Amino acid sequence: MWVHDIDPLALDLGVLKVHWYGLMYLLGFAAAWWLGNYRARRSGSGWSEQQVSDLVFWGAIGVILGGRFGYVLFYHFDYFLQDPLWLFAVWEGGMSFHGGLLGVMAAIAWFAHHHKKRFFEIADFVAPLIPIGLGAGRVGNFIGGELWGRPTDQTWGVIFPRAGDQLGRHPSQLYEAALEGVVLFVILWWFSAKPRPRMAVSGLFLILYGLFRSFVELFREPDAHLGFLAFDWLTMGQLLSLPMILAGASLMGLAYRRRDKLPG
């Protein structure tokens, strides 16, 4: 088994320290901007490059603020109750995908009002742009040696020193990068390449992410301060993903009943 010894710092100039995790965020935003402009240049897309740039900017704000708020409220609400200002201690790390999703939804709602577009017109456009950033973020988690998996005796197990033991563990961060990043991107990009009923792309994103995340949680070590929430297997990640799956299924059902199509 391999012992994880990757330096989480990509650049260390003393006062200035650049973490690989932060660079992965920048890569995700850049990928969303590039892919969005690629789609916007297609005839009849209904999008301009300036609108894409604005959307990515506000989406990034939503990811960062929502991700931090969600992490504090979903995973460390006790810290928040003891010290509400800890909510703003972003230098200590801690981001939640589900919180980031809520933040992006808020950004989409604001953007829709400002640009006179429908919410799901924007959401369906955005959904295929997200997985690359998700995959990059999970690679950043792996490089940082955090959010490790459960113990395993498989040859591809990794020893994470930050776990405080010498056990080989599932590199669950890479499992998530593959499913939430690569596989989810390929499916959504293919699905959205042709006109689909409004809400269908958003619905498929919610279903697949929820399923992929719930599956990988079976290999990921639950948060030490939370443990299993029920049945000796239910984790917070699975609990938060269940509403996504149900909401996605509802959107897909509504979409194909209404068949209100958007340009692909």
N, C-alpha and C positions, 0 to 999 in steps of 0.2 A: 504494500500500500504506500501511497505517496503522502508525505507530510507537507501540508500547505505552508509555504514560506514566501508567498508573493507579497512584495511591499505595496501596501495600499496607496502610497504616495507616488504619483506619476512625476511630480516635480517638487523638490524641496529646496527653497532658496532662503531658508531661515525664517524670515518674516512671512514670506509667501509660501504656502503649502497647497499644492493642487492634488486633490484626490482623484483616483481613477473613477470612483463612483460619480463624482461631479461631472467628469468628462463624458461618462456614459449618458447622463442626462442631456448634455449639450448635443451628443450624437443623436439621441432620440428626437429632440426638437428639430435638429437640422434635417433628419430623415423625413419628418412629418412635413416640413416646409418644402423640401424637394419633391416628394411624392404628391403633395397637394398642388404644387404648381404644374406638375406633369399632367395631372387630371384636369386642372383648370384650363390648360391650353387646348384641350379637346373641343372640337366644334360642338356648340350647344350645351356646354357644361353649366353655364349660368354663373360662373365664378371668374373673377379677375385675379391677377397675381397680387394686387394690393389687398384684396379681401382675404386671400390665403395668408399673407404675411400678418395681417391684423388678427386673424383667427388663431394662428399659431402663437402669437404673442400673448393674447388673452388666455388661450388654453394653457400656456406655460405657467401663467400666474395662477390659474385655477389648480393646476397639478401641484404646485409648490405649497400654496396656502391650504388647499383641501387635504393634500397628503399629510401635512404636518398636523392640522386640526384633527384629522381622522385618527392618526397614530396616537395622539394624546387622549382623545375621547374613547376610542375603541380599545386601546391596549394599556394605557396608563392613566386612567381617569382618577385613580387614587392620588397620583402625583399632582394632578391638576387641582384636586380639592384641597390638598395641603398647601400648594403654592401655585395659584392661577397664572402667575407670570412665567412659570416654567413652559407654558404654551408657546412662548416666543423664544425659548432657548434653542433655536434651530442649530446652533453650533454643536450641540450635543448629539445631533443625529436623530433619526427616527422619522420614517415616512410610511404611510399606509396607501396601498393601491385603492382600496375602497373609498377612502377619504378623498384621494386624488380624483377618482371618478365623479364624486359628488361636486368637487370643485370645477371640473371640466363641464359638467352639466350646467352649473351656475353660469360659467363663462359663455356657454352656448346660448343660454336664455338671454343673457345681456346682449350678445352679438346679434341674435335673431331680432330683438327689439330695435337695436340701433340700425341694422341694415335691412329691415323690413323683409326678413326671410322667415320661413317656418322653422320651428325647432327641429323637427325630424329631417327636414331638408339638409340642415347643417350636420346633425348627428350622423346621418347616413353617409355624408361626405367625409366626416372626420374618422369614423370607425376604422376604415382600412389603414389609416395613417398612424394608428396608435401602436400596433404590435411590435414594430421595430424598436420603439422606445422601451416597451416592456421587456423585450429580450435583452436589450443593452443594459437596462437597469439590473436585471438578474445576473448578468455577467459581472457587473460592478459589485453586486453582493458577494459573488464568488471570489473575486479578486480581494475584496476586503475581509474575506474569511468570516462572514457573518451569515446568519439565517441558515445554518448548516442542517444537514439531514439527520435522520435517526441512525443508530448503529447498524452496521452491516458487515458481513464477512466476505462480501464480494470483492473480487480483485480490483475493481475500479473504485473501491471505497477510498476516502480521503481522511487523513487525520488533521483535524482543525485544532491547533493549539489553543485558540481562544475558547474552545469548549471546556477546557480545564481537565481533559483526560487524554488518553492515548488510544482511544477507540477509533476504528475505521468507520466513517460515516458516509451515508449517501450524499453525493454532491447535488442535493436537491435544487440548488440554485440553477445548475445547468439543465436539469430536467425542465424547470420552469422556463428557462430561456428558450429551450427547444420547442416546447408546446405553446407557451403564451407569446413567444416571439416569432419563430420561424413558421410553425404549422398554422397558427392563427392568422398570420399575415398572408400566407399563400392561399388559404381558403377564402378569406375576406376579399383579397384583391381579385381573385378569380370570380367570386360571387358578385361583386359590385361592378365588374367590367361590363355587364349588360344591364339594361333597364330592369329594375326590380320594383315591386310595390313599395311605396313609402313606408318606412319603419322596419322593413325586412332586414336590411343590412345591420341596423342598430340591434334588432332582436337577435340576429345570429351572433353578433359580437358578444352580447350578454350571455347567451346560452353557452357558447364555446368557452369563453373565459371562465365562467362559473364552473363548468365541468372539468376543464383542465386544472384549474386551481384546486378544486376539491380532490382530484386524483393525486396531484403532487403532494398535497397535505398528508397523504398516507405515508409518505417517505420523509417528510420534513419534521424536524424536532419542534414540538409545540413550544410556545413561549414559556420560559421557566416559571414566571410569576402567575401564569394563567393555567398551564397544564391542559389536560383534556376537560372540556366543559361538560361532557356527558358520555355515557356508554363506553368509556375508556378508549374512545377513538375520535370523538367529535371535537374539532379545533375551532378557534375563533375564525380562522380563514374560511373554513367550510361553512360556518354559521352565516358569515357575511356574504358568502357566494350563493347561498340558497335563494335569497330574494332576487339576485341577478338572473338565475336560471328561470325562476317563475315569471319575472317581468319580461325576460326575453321571449319565452314561450307565448306569453300574452300578446306581445307586439307582433310576433310572427303570425299568430292567428288573426289578429286584426288586419294586418297588412294584406294577407291573401284573401280575406273576405272583401276588403275595400278595393284592392288592386289599383291604388292611386300611384301610378308609376312616375319615377324620376328619370332624368337622363342618366345613362350609365357612365 
